[in-house]
Amino acid sequence: HIAHCPLQVPADVLQKYNFSDDENLCQAQTAYVYPGYADGDTFHCRSMYHAMVSVLDEIVGNITRLLKDKQLWNDTLLVLSSDNGGPIRLEE
């Protein structure tokens, strides 16, 4: 579900993307946002989504490396898929 609701990333990864000038404060889009956010609290959207994409990049890198280590990479088709995206207005 990365980068999608529920918005969850390890705290150490989120800390790397803790933008002090994050202008994209918005309401949580899900009943559960981790780490450290209660229902309905505002959070830094840009920081959270940067962290989630970073985790996704690391996961894809781990899968790629494992397939190469097992000499399966040349016979593998890796397909990444996404839905139609998130809300276009913050109030949604």
Sequence and secondary structure as in RCSB ss.txt:
>XXXX:A:sequence
HIAHCPLQVPADVLQKYNFSDDENLCQAQTAYVYPGYADGDTFHCRSMYHAMVSVLDEIVGNITRLLKDKQLWND
TLLVLSSDNGGPIRLEE
>XXXX:A:secstr
 TTSSSEE  HHHHHHT  TT   EEE SSS EETTB TT EEEHHHHHHHHHHHHHHHHHHHHHHHHHTT GGG
        S S SSTT 
